[in-house]
């Protein structure tokens, strides 16, 4: 569907035709025109208007500490106005609710868990699709001897309803802890807490708040024998239930009314709503509920009227919300919130944002549903019940999120981590994993409680991501994570269309299953003699930095002399890699064997020289890397040089000579076949300048003359090698080289503008595997020393 047809069919799109102008004015200066941002549930994008307005405010005002309590304090006045403005967004005021500013939603939950009066009689109940931050509150109630319950949705939510429960929309208890407390009802009042997301972080499900929150709110005044929420301890004269709503995701496209739903607590992060500032969230508290909170765990500056430094009984807390605000609030940061909300509520409106994002997400899902492989296999499996829920008057709805996995043409799940990397290769930003919502993820992905104790489970993605190839089990039938696409108020038709084009033009072309190549068929009767020419030799003195091309080079007992002898370390003593910091490619090391010098070169910086045989004077400490290799870490001038070149703190470390391991990830040598490079290059755009250097090889081989022909990727079958020189050096294959997105990085400039990684996933991905290979890894078969050389021009005999 072209844009004009889309706009005609969806008049609610684009804020009366202003979206393109808004996008150009607010984002064009920092977002490349080809960037597609689809992770607004992670954080939405801040606008130029916000930044300009806030910093103009800081430039023109002098703000003092609000604790100074001057009558004409501009800071205090502006903060009070900002708080009232925020509460007005929730359709309430400071007469009924108060705000404690926090670092984020998680911090607000942590704070509430320490303030809430949990006891051995208490129960904490939360919805199964809650964020980890809500689930984490159960640790506090457990420590007090209380219990917790997990409340689940009806089976319709998961498209699993049977004939017997087709009309049953009741909430269910999915799990409950055992309580150490007595089952007898206490005559003394005690407090319980119920928590739910207004919109979950997994697929954007919005529960029917009337049915979910209403019973708890009504129970404040009226006791009901038929309480519809399956908690263990029902509301009574002694058992008082309070309510907590996580609005972190919900507020980005929908307002939450504390007038309609006067819950006790709301938690949120402001960056989720309008991108800036990070590091600022809020715990909104119903004033009536303040009196039951426990403020005796800690007091700080601003929360007390008087304390005695000698008598711990003499502590007088401030009244109301001030008793829970410890220290100076981030008053300059808080003032920026006004400009964020002003954009959403004044320049636009929540109603127009909701309509805009909903028409886009529906269009996106409908277009994705149309995508099939040529053999009829569908591409997408969605984890939602939109078709089952949205046509019924049941109170359920969805925010602008899609959660799904993709199939290959054989019906196996593709690695979600792989899709994320290929999408990034095409300037598309989205999120994969389980999104800190383990209950929703388990329910939709088909894993069970027993699955949690299986060791395979610990290889999964869960809240983040892990190594490639470990997010799909059981031959592609059991995914451990999924893909999340989420929209924000500034999302456009172009974003959706670029995503659909990416699926159609890239993923549907065969990502995940490489073709069977005739050259890889082993003929056990073949006596073909494979003689190759060694055309290039490279060593990499510093791991992840530039290569050094040589005509000949000596060996050690395990590898080339000085190959990956050094590594660059950051301030946390972690190795810096090219994947993490592509600018490492600009450092060009050189080894002067005659003078025993390591020379570091970088554009616009003077060279730095290290005496290889006399570097003990610059060693300041030793570190042990994760793989067990012990390295000596340098200090002094090399720290300053690397820090200036890279723009972050860095220093150099050298593996100890007694180590029988190199700093290479796998084999001591990487061999690349030039015919394979020519093949993969022919499948890419002519503008891409791909050479064998993209693959960071040590040895490059090619045919000896034009009459020879060894097919591309035939090296996959070569098992051992003999270098036909005076030393008859022998090497053995230890495996194929699994490739990551580093092949996209230009080794000369450090820029990442290639689609080579995507092409490898199409052409070089093993069937029934998650590996995409290019090149072979080798080790020495025998012991050698620095009198043994390998030279460019050497003939190499390969054996299958």
DOLUM-559195 format. One record per residue (C-alpha): residue in three letters; z, x, y. Coordinates in steps of 0.02 Angstrom, whole numbers, plus 50000, padded with zeros to 5 digits. Layout:
BEGIN
ALAZXY...
! end
This chain:
BEGIN
UNK500005000050000UNK499515007550167UNK500725007750312UNK499944993650411UNK499974982050261UNK501764986950227UNK502284983050406UNK501384966450400UNK502264961850238UNK503954968250301UNK504214963450483UNK506034968650468UNK505484986850454UNK505584999150597UNK506694991550732UNK505304981750815UNK504054995750799UNK505155009450875UNK505605019550718UNK504235032650739UNK504685035650921UNK506535036750879UNK506195048850737UNK505115059950847UNK506395060550988UNK507915063250878UNK507345074050732UNK505665082350763UNK506405098150841UNK507355103050683UNK506545093850538UNK504845100250477UNK503545086550478UNK503305088250289UNK505165087250246UNK505695071650151UNK507565068650157UNK508195056550024UNK510045061050009UNK510855050150142UNK512265045550022UNK512725063950026UNK512635064450215UNK511495056050337UNK510645065350480UNK511405067450651UNK510335064250805UNK509905074450957UNK510685060651061UNK512375063150979UNK512385081851004UNK511765081251183UNK512985067451232UNK514485075751152UNK514185093151220UNK513775086351391UNK515485077951384UNK516305094451339UNK515375103451478UNK515935091151612UNK517745087351562UNK519345097351554UNK520345090751407UNK522175094551376UNK523205092751218UNK523635074251195UNK525425079351153UNK525635084851334UNK525835066251371UNK525335067251552UNK525155050051630UNK523405054251690UNK522915063451530UNK521045061451511UNK521155066751329UNK522435053551284UNK521495039851375UNK519835044251294UNK520625045351120UNK521425028251141UNK519765020851198UNK518885028851051UNK520155021950927UNK519965004350999UNK518075006150991UNK518135011550808UNK519294997150763UNK518134985050852UNK516754990450732UNK517914983650595UNK518174967650696UNK520004971350729UNK521094980350856UNK522624991650868UNK523694975950870UNK523354974150684UNK522774991250624UNK523075009650659UNK522085025450621UNK522645042150550UNK521245054850568UNK520965065650415UNK519755079050356UNK518715066850253UNK518875052350132UNK519635063049995UNK520955069450114UNK521335051550168UNK521605046749985UNK522705061849956UNK523735057550110UNK523935039450058UNK524455044449882UNK525885054749955UNK526435040850074UNK526315026049957UNK528005020849880UNK527515022649698UNK528945020549574UNK529185019149386UNK528775000549402UNK527165003449499UNK525405000749436UNK523855008349513UNK522244999049472UNK520505004749520UNK518724999549485UNK517805009249351UNK516445014949472UNK517685022549593UNK517415039749667UNK518475053949600UNK519475053449762UNK520095035849720UNK520395039949537UNK521415055149589UNK522775044049663UNK523325039949485UNK524095057349473UNK525395052249601UNK525875035949514UNK525975045249347UNK527155057949423UNK528305043549471UNK528285036349295UNK527125021949338UNK525525016449254UNK523685014149296UNK522315002149245UNK520425003349253UNK519544987249302UNK517734984849250UNK516354972949299UNK515604959649186UNK514324965849061UNK512904958649169UNK513104973549286UNK512494985049147UNK511164972949080UNK512184971548920UNK512694953248920UNK512594943748757UNK512304925348726UNK514174922648710UNK514574929548883UNK513004924548976UNK514054913549093UNK515584924749096UNK515684934149261UNK517524938749248UNK518164956149281UNK518764965649129UNK520104978649093UNK519214994249033UNK520755004949003UNK522595006349036UNK523875020149028UNK525535018048941UNK527015016649057UNK528675025149030UNK529525011349127UNK530294995749057UNK529174980649031UNK530554969849102UNK530194962949275UNK531294971149407UNK532294960749529UNK532054974249660UNK530424974249755UNK529134987049702UNK527364990749756UNK525694992249667UNK524004997449734UNK522244991349696UNK520735001749750UNK518874998349752UNK517325005449834UNK516454993249951UNK514855001749891UNK514885014249750UNK514195031749761UNK513175030449601UNK511905016549624UNK512505007449780UNK513274992549691UNK514244981549812UNK515484970149721UNK515894952349774UNK517354956249890UNK517874938049901UNK518194937949714UNK518884955549703UNK519964957549859UNK520304939249896UNK521584936649755UNK522624951449810UNK522584946449993UNK523034928449952UNK524464934149841UNK525394940549994UNK525854922550034UNK525464912349879UNK525934916449699UNK524654911749566UNK524954909949381UNK523104912349343UNK522784928749431UNK520924932749403UNK521034951849409UNK521614958949240UNK523004970149305UNK524534972849196UNK525844968049324UNK525394951549407UNK525924948149587UNK527644940549599UNK529154939649715UNK529594957349659UNK527864964549627UNK526904967149787UNK525074972349776UNK524224981649918UNK522364984849933UNK521315000349970UNK519445000050006UNK518345015550004UNK517045012550141UNK516315030250142UNK514585025050085UNK514605006750137UNK514775009850325UNK513145019550338UNK512115003450334UNK513364989050334UNK514914984650437UNK516574980850353UNK517594966850431UNK519484968650428UNK519534951250501UNK518684943950348UNK519524955750224UNK521204960950299UNK521554974350169UNK523004986450186UNK522035002850188UNK520265008850221UNK519645026650195UNK518045034050263UNK517105049750316UNK516175049050481UNK514785061050431UNK514255048350299UNK513925035950440UNK513015046450569UNK512965064550509UNK514095072450639UNK515465078250644UNK515905084650471UNK517725088150435UNK518315071650507UNK518795055950413UNK520065042150433UNK521415032350346UNK521495015150428UNK523165006550396UNK523664988450420UNK525144988850538UNK526124976750428UNK525974989650287UNK526625004350389UNK528424999550358UNK528325002450170UNK527535019850181UNK528605034850145UNK528665047250289UNK530095057750221UNK529065070450123UNK528615080350277UNK528675080150465UNK527705090550589UNK527385092350772UNK527115075450853UNK527815064750710UNK529655066050757UNK530675061650911UNK532085073450868UNK532635085150729UNK534075096950707UNK533575113950641UNK535295114950556UNK535695097350496UNK534375089650381UNK535125072450405UNK534665072350588UNK532825067950588UNK532205054050702UNK530405049250669UNK529255041850798UNK528825023650780UNK527275015950704UNK525785026450656UNK526395041450757UNK527675045250621UNK526235049550504UNK525205060450621UNK525735078450598UNK525145090950727UNK523815089950860UNK522355078950814UNK520585086150832UNK520375077550999UNK518735085651054UNK517945081450887UNK518585063550888UNK517725060551054UNK516045063550971UNK516295048050864UNK515965036751011UNK514195043251029UNK513835041050844UNK514425023050840UNK513575019451005UNK511905023850927UNK512185012450777UNK512984997550863UNK512184997751036UNK510475005751023UNK510174998150853UNK511294986150757UNK512034985350584UNK510984969950548UNK509344978650591UNK509864994350495UNK510264984150341UNK508604974750346UNK507634990750379UNK508395000650235UNK508354986150112UNK506494982950133UNK506165001550107UNK507225003249951UNK506464987649873UNK504714994049909UNK505155010949834UNK505845003349674UNK504364991649653UNK503125005849674UNK504085016849551UNK504065002849423UNK502165003149426UNK502055021549374UNK501545024849194UNK500795039349098UNK499015037949033UNK499695033748860UNK500655018848930UNK502375027148930UNK503395021449081UNK504025034849199UNK505665027849267UNK507255020849192UNK508365013149328UNK510245012149314UNK510554995549399UNK510434976849371UNK509494972049528UNK508314960249437UNK509784952249346UNK510964950449495UNK510054948149657UNK509264931449613UNK510964923849572UNK512274917549693UNK513664928649625UNK514134939249775UNK513434955649707UNK512194966149805UNK511574984049818UNK511504996549958UNK509955007349990UNK510185018349836UNK509165020349678UNK509875029349526UNK508695033349383UNK508025045949260UNK506225050449223UNK505355051249054UNK504005063048997UNK502455056048913UNK503325056148743UNK504795045648800UNK506035060048814UNK507135061548967UNK506655075249088UNK508005086749153UNK508635079349317UNK509035096949377UNK507225101749345UNK506595086749445UNK507735091549589UNK507025109149592UNK505225103649581UNK505535090849717UNK506295104349827UNK504735114649791UNK503805100349877UNK505045098750022UNK505905083349951UNK507795083349959UNK508765072249838UNK510345073149731UNK510635074549545UNK512195074549437UNK513505061049413UNK513965059949597UNK515865060749576UNK515815043549494UNK516185047349310UNK516525029349260UNK514855022949324UNK513935037849253UNK514655035549078UNK514315016949080UNK512495018349134UNK511995034449044UNK512625027848878UNK514015040248843UNK515685034348776UNK517515038848792UNK517415048548629UNK515975058248707UNK517205065748830UNK518105075948698UNK516485082948624UNK516145100748680UNK514375095948727UNK515085084948864UNK515755100048957UNK513975106548974UNK513485091249075UNK513215089149260UNK514655077649303UNK515045079649488UNK513845093849521UNK512495103249431UNK512435116849300UNK511225128949221UNK509465122949185UNK509195116049012UNK510935109148984UNK510815091749058UNK509855083148917UNK510475082748737UNK509875076148570UNK508045081248588UNK507855072748755UNK508725056448711UNK510435058748794UNK510465063348979UNK512085070049052UNK511585066649231UNK510365056649334UNK509355056749496UNK509945048049653UNK508795043049796UNK509695036149949UNK509075030250118UNK509815030350293UNK509465021050454UNK508115033650504UNK507175033450337UNK505335029150357UNK503875022150261UNK503165039850255UNK504695046250161UNK504455033350024UNK502585035850014UNK502765054750000UNK504015052349859UNK502855040449766UNK501385052349791UNK502465066549722UNK502855056549564UNK501045051749542UNK500235068449582UNK501515080349507UNK502695072549381UNK501425061149297UNK500275075949271UNK501365082549131UNK502965090449195UNK504095093749048UNK502815095948910UNK501625110748915UNK500005109348816UNK499885117948649UNK498865133448682UNK497645139248547UNK498095157348586UNK499865154448526UNK499355150048348UNK499915164048232UNK498655169848102UNK499655179347972UNK498045186747900UNK497495194048067UNK497365213048072UNK496845213548254UNK497315229948337UNK498025226348510UNK497815241048628UNK498305238448810UNK498275248548969UNK499885250649070UNK499275246949247UNK500895246249348UNK502695251849336UNK504065244549447UNK505905248149459UNK507205238449556UNK508585250449607UNK509565236249689UNK509625219949592UNK508725205549683UNK508015217249816UNK506245223849837UNK505325233349702UNK504805251549698UNK503075254949627UNK502955271749537UNK501635281349440UNK502865287949312UNK504725286149282UNK506045293449166UNK507095283549042UNK508935282949001UNK509705277548837UNK509535259248888UNK508235257049026UNK507265265249166UNK508315277749263UNK509185269049409UNK508375252149372UNK509585238749432UNK510915252049454UNK511595244049613UNK512005226449667UNK512455218449835UNK514145209849845UNK514745196749970UNK516455195050052UNK517115185249902UNK516595199249784UNK515205188449711UNK513475195949681UNK512135190649804UNK510545185249715UNK508785181749771UNK508995163549723UNK510505162049837UNK509845173049978UNK507935175349980UNK508075187350128UNK508645200750004UNK506795203449974UNK506655212050143UNK507735226550082UNK506565239550007UNK507505252949909UNK506715269749870UNK507315283149750UNK506945301349792UNK507185309749624UNK506995327449691UNK508365325449820UNK509395312849720UNK509395300249860UNK509405281249868UNK508535276250030UNK508705258450094UNK507345251950210UNK507195235650307UNK506065230150449UNK506755233650623UNK508215243550553UNK508455262250529UNK508425268550350UNK510075271350262UNK510245285950141UNK511505287550000UNK511765303749901UNK511665297249723UNK512635311749647UNK513955312249784UNK514365294049818UNK516195295149765UNK516665298049947UNK516115280549996UNK516865271049848UNK518295260149908UNK518705249849753UNK518045243549587UNK517615225949531UNK517265217749364UNK515785205949362UNK515755189849262UNK514725198049124UNK516045211649104UNK515125225749191UNK516265236549300UNK515535242249466UNK516145253949601UNK516065245549771UNK515555255349926UNK516365254350096UNK516065261050270UNK514375262250354UNK513395254150213UNK514405238250241UNK513885237850424UNK512065241550383UNK511905227750253UNK512865215350361UNK511685218550507UNK510135216850399UNK510675201050306UNK511665192350441UNK513165189650327UNK514495201650264UNK513855211950119UNK514145228750037UNK513405238649893UNK514135241449720UNK513545252949580UNK513775250349395UNK514765264149313UNK513825277149212UNK514855273849056UNK514225255849048UNK512995252648908UNK512365237048999UNK511165235749143UNK511305223349287UNK509715214849225UNK510015196749174UNK509325198948999UNK508145212448933UNK508085230049003UNK506205228449034UNK505115213849084UNK503285214849033UNK501935204149114UNK500155202149052UNK498855202549192UNK497735189949102UNK499145177249107UNK499355180349293UNK497505177149320UNK497635160949220UNK499105153649315UNK498365159349481UNK496745149949443UNK497735133749430UNK498485135349603UNK497815132649778UNK496715147149834UNK497825149349987UNK499275154749877UNK499255173649864UNK499955175549689UNK500035192749609UNK501035199549463UNK502385205049587UNK502965186949599UNK503665188849423UNK504655204749462UNK504035214449309UNK504445232249256UNK502855234449155UNK501145226549188UNK499805227749054UNK497975223149048UNK496475225748936UNK495815243548924UNK493995239148959UNK492885224349001UNK492365222148821UNK494125217948767UNK494895200948782UNK496685195748750UNK496975177748798UNK498235172148927UNK499985170248856UNK499525179348696UNK500975190948738UNK502165177248680UNK501775182948502UNK501965201548527UNK503535207648439UNK503555226448464UNK502655240248559UNK502295258648546UNK501835268248703UNK500495280248646UNK501035295948740UNK501855312148685UNK503545303448666UNK502905288348565UNK504175277148649UNK504545261348551UNK505105244648622UNK505555228048541UNK505385210348606UNK507035201048625UNK506325184948694UNK505265176148824UNK505765176349007UNK506385159349064UNK505825156249243UNK506715148349390UNK506175144049566UNK506295162249623UNK504465164149576UNK504105154049734UNK504825167949843UNK503535179749917UNK504175197249871UNK503505204450033UNK504195191850158UNK505595182650067UNK504815165950116UNK504765151349994UNK503135141850015UNK502335141749843UNK502105128749706UNK502075141849569UNK503695135549491UNK502985118049478UNK501415124549395UNK502435134349268UNK503365118349222UNK501695110149185UNK500845124349093UNK502225134749017UNK503605122648966UNK504005122848781UNK503865106848681UNK505585099948633UNK506395112448748UNK506925114248930UNK506215131748952UNK504705136849055UNK504255154649011UNK503195168449084UNK503245186549026UNK504235194648885UNK505895203748883UNK506025220548799UNK507335233348748UNK507145251048687UNK507095252648498UNK507785270348496UNK508855281848605UNK507935291248743UNK508445301848892UNK507775307149062UNK506585319648983UNK505605304948914UNK504365296949035UNK503275281449042UNK501715283249149UNK500405272049228UNK498835273849121UNK499775275548958UNK499005266048815UNK500155253448731UNK499945246548557UNK500675229248530UNK501125221848361UNK501315203448319
! end
